[in-house]
Amino acid sequence: MNPFVAWARLELRQLLRARVLLVTASLLLAAGVAAIVDGAARVAAEREIIAALEPALREEESYLRETHAPHDDLGLVLYYLAMPIAHEPNEWTALSTGLRDVHPYSRHLRFIGLVPQLYQTDIANPLKQLAGSFDYGFVLIFLVPLFIIGVSYDVRSRDDDLGTEALVCSQPTRLSRLLAVRLGLRAALVAAVALALFAFAVAWLGLPLDARAGAFALASLAYIALWFALVFLVASLRRSSAWNAITLVGAWMAWCVLLPALVNLAILTASPARGGVELTLAQRQEMNAGWDRPKRATLDPFFARRPEWASTPVPEDRFSWPWYYAMHEMGDAHVARQVDAYHAALARRERWTERAALALPPLALQLLLDRIAGTDMATELAFRDSIAAYHGQLKQYFYPLVFNYEGLAAFDIDAVPRHRFAGAGQPAPLSALAGLVGVLGLLGVMLPRAVRRIDATPRPEEATVAKEELSPAGRRPGAPESPPRIDDARRERAGDVSHG
């Protein structure tokens, strides 16, 4: 048998006999399974809530018909009616929570001003939001690198720690190949765990094996290979095990925690935006001021926007529902530019995040997974745009009823448009894959130099020759003899005295 193959089999047997490594791999596998199962339960609960929205609307309509007469003004009924809107999760949502724990995925939209409703959020536990959600993305991006570091940080230095470096160097092959085999076996183990979790996710969640599955699997394997390349580079420096561990953990903290936080802070500073609360306050102030103005000050700009209702008689000496809903629309129009600027700032931040992903592999993988799962900022902005478009559809349906002073009897809940948004159609960011492949390629360029540095270790025959040159039997010609020991000198002096 080839000595190199025999040594590789020996390394494999030692790897499989390492109980701590197998236990840790089992814990990582269990954490991934738990994250996938928990994500599936979370998505199932979301779908149950979304499915209950339509029955709740039917109950609300029945209640309104019971508490109002058929001839009552429809404008009064529409003030209480709330149409359901929802961001349907897709098959991948269970793998990455993204922004769904920050922005609500289901709402009730009333026929009043859009801005206060669009930027209101559900009351949530701030401590839970601070901790974030435990999903498969967290396991892959944060826990897998720690597992790689834990099983590989001493792949080179353990021979020095155990005193077996001479035995390893005596193998009839290069040391870099031996280290590559060690890391390859560990990489195969980690890749097997990742692929097993992906296969479990496909079976448990019913993920379609399409281009998204291929992109995610490729990105995951590239992410794992990237960390093993980094381990090989650190091992080539021929430092102690403690130094290697500190260096790799420092790289994990920089890539996964510190640099993303600094990038986020820089993006927020470079692209400021008025928050949703400020937009809501500005719209509310315009609405409150409208109560004190002459009704003509509200109706004239409204009729300029919607000339089809300019001939509608609207009383100016008393309250009327056409004037009330016109005031709400003009309140939204008052902050329309600020809303557009706010959305543009969020989109600009998303683009800068994609650019930062070119140099931050954890951010790149997170961005890719969030985009596939439909939980990223781009999908959230598309969801908000769909809400605005749906609000416009409600106006097109209800304005003829309101401005013609129709009663409740003219209202048909089945004819009201329904909101539909599944979050599909968002292309995967190419910067995410480009960032992973680019950083992996950059580390790959550095590998040949690392290989030469590792192979610079003295060969065993060279070390033997060096030892022989230092021994008395093999000293160089003309070299001075080693000085006599103290005991031999004492014996010679004692012999001289006895013979004298």
Secondary structure, 3 states (H helix, E strand, C coil): CCHHHHHHHHHHHHHHHCHHHHHHHHHHHHHHHHHHHHHHHHHHHHHHHHHCHHHHHHHHHHHHHHHCCCCCEHHHHHHHCEEEEECCCCCCHHHCCCCCCCCCCEEEEECCCHHHHHCCCCCCCHHHHHHCCCCHHHHHHHHHHHHHHHHHCCCCCHHHHHCCHHHHHCCCCCHHHHHHHHHHHHHHHHHHHHHHHHHHHHHHHCCCCCHHHHHHHHHHHHHHHHHHHHHHHHHCCCCCHHHHHHHHHHHHHHHHHHHHHHHHHHHHHHCCCCCHHHHHHHHHHHHHHHHHCCHHHHHHHHHHHCHHHCCCCCCCCCCCHHHHHHHHHHHHHHCHHHHHHHHHHHHHHHHHHHHHCCCCHHHHHHHHHHHHHCCCHHHHHHHHHHHHHHHHHHHHHHHHHHHCCCEHHHCCHHHCCCCCCCCCCCCCCHHHHHHHHHHHHHHHHHHHHHHHHHHCCCCHHHHHHHHHHHCCCCCCCCCCCCCCCHHHHHHHHHHHHHHC
